[in-house]
């Protein structure tokens, strides 16, 4: 197929494109004139459409030459390329926990995947009061399999290095992560903003704490210099579509090799934000349960994969972790991931309250004073975690302190 010069697609352009893709057109059924095209863009970066026909539906995403919500912020178009590459890398490892890449157009930067219109964005579902205990352990399973399967524990370094070269080129979105998540919130920057003056003293404490800034700097360094596995790179509750029984991780455009605890911490941090945004005690107990279930699932699945093959492929690092040193090596590695998880969770909470991209969880609280108090509780919690990061030796330490602070805020 001849590569099409880039232009932004409208409904007619989408129909014309899919009409030339027999496999995708067959999924829709009928003639192009019958296909319904509905824009569902709700993220910051891309145009997203659902295209439906008599037989089925697909989801189409197209990169824009700028941030969708800020046209003055120019961006390269290659982010859908990295999402397509991420899907192709992780789908064989995680199966039904993500979506299939049906088509990628390198000229139009269009990605087509299966539709999840019967699912709900996890953040939205949680805000609506859904209690789906199976979701968090499924995310733990997803990260365990995606991380292990793309790491040096499972593959020879030649294969890993080849994959790393692909994702090392994802420079623009990695810069966004570095700036918006790991830098801007800790200094004065015009992209930062927070709603409530009650937060200002906590912000100033964070920015003046040597222990906190050192913890952030160490985590920044680890993010850029510890390519343990292929990360999703933006694994928050808005990047997960779910029902009570089926969960899919989407939007892998920020994919990069990095520390496994980064993805874990992003997810845990968003569960903590939901915890503070739900003042009811029962809902907070459910959030605590979900964090514990997530970590338990991730730990069990990752360790099971590590221990499960006594004859690993030649060239992997696993032979060094067998024999007398196996137990020590494995537990030291998992302790390192756990420490990263807790640290990056604190960083995610802070950036979602005072940085550029906030979370909608707190918008469900009608009373402005209560909403401000809940935000302040989350921010103070994250500040304490980063300021005393070395004191959290297990996920249970993190959960105990979270529960303690949550009861104070009720």
C-alpha positions, 0 to 999 in steps of 0.5 A: 500500500502506498503511504498516504501523506499525513492529514487529519481524518474526518468521518469521511476520511475514516470511512475511506481508509477503512474501506481499503482495509479488507480485514478491518472492513469485514469486522464492521460489515456492510458498506462504508456508507452504513458505518457510524463514526463517533468521536470519543476523544477524552485524553490530552493528546490524540483524536479517538473515534469509534467506527461501527457497522452492522457486524461490529466496531473498531476504535481508531486513534490518530496522532495530532501535530500538537497536544489535543487540549493545547494546540500551541503545544507542538508534538511529533506524530510518532506516538501512535507508532510507539503504541502500536509497537507496545501492543505488538510486544506485550499482547503475546505476553498478557493475552486478553488484558490488552487489545489487538493492534488491527492496523497501523498507518505510518503515514497518517499515524493512525492506529486501529484496535478492537473496540471496548465500547462495552467497557468503562474507563476504570477511573469513571467506574470508580467515581460512579461507585463500582466495586470490582475486586477483580480489577486490581489483581488483573492489573497486577497480572498484566504488569507481571507478565509484560514486565517479566516477558520483556526483561533480561530475566526472560530474554537474551540481551541481544533481543532485549537491546533490539526492543530497547532501541525501538522504544529509546526513540520515544523521546518526546513523550519521555520528555513529557513524563520527565517534566510533568511528573518528575520535575515541574511539581517540585519547582515554580513552573507555569504549568503547575496549578492547584485549586485550593490555598490550603494546599500551598503550605504543603507544596512549599514544604515539599519543595523545601524538604531536602529528604523529599527532593533527594528521593525525587532525584533518586527516582528520576535517575532510576526512571532514566537509567534502570531499563528493567523492562518495557513499561506502559509508561502512563498506567493510571486508572484512565488507561484501563477499560473494564467491566466487572469481569474483563479488564484491558490496559490501553493507551501505551503510547508512553512506552519506554524501558524503565524500572518495573516499579514505575508502572506499579507506582502509577497504578497504586498512586491513582488508587490512593488518589481515589481513596482520598477522594471517597470519604466513605469508610467502606469505599476506602476499605475497598481501595486498601483491599485493591492495593493489597490485591494488586501487589499480591497478584503482581508479586505472586505472578512475577515470582511464579514466572521467575521460578517456573522455568528451570531451564531458561533460554540461553543468554538470559540472566536467570542462570545467575539467580539459581542455585544457592543465591536464588532466594536472596537474589529474587527477594532483593530484586522484588524489594527493589521493585517494591521500593520503586513502587512506593516512591513512584506512587508518591510522585504520581499523587503529587503531580496529579494534585499540583501539576499540569494534569489533574485527576477528576476523582475529587470532582465528585465531592460537592462540598468545596471545603471537604474537597480541599481537605481530601486533596490536602490529605492526599498531598500530605500523605504523598509528602510524608511517603517521599520524605520518609521513603526509607522507612517503608520496608513493605507494602503493608507499611505503606497500607498501614500508614495510608489507613491511619491517615485516612481515618484521621481525615474522616 
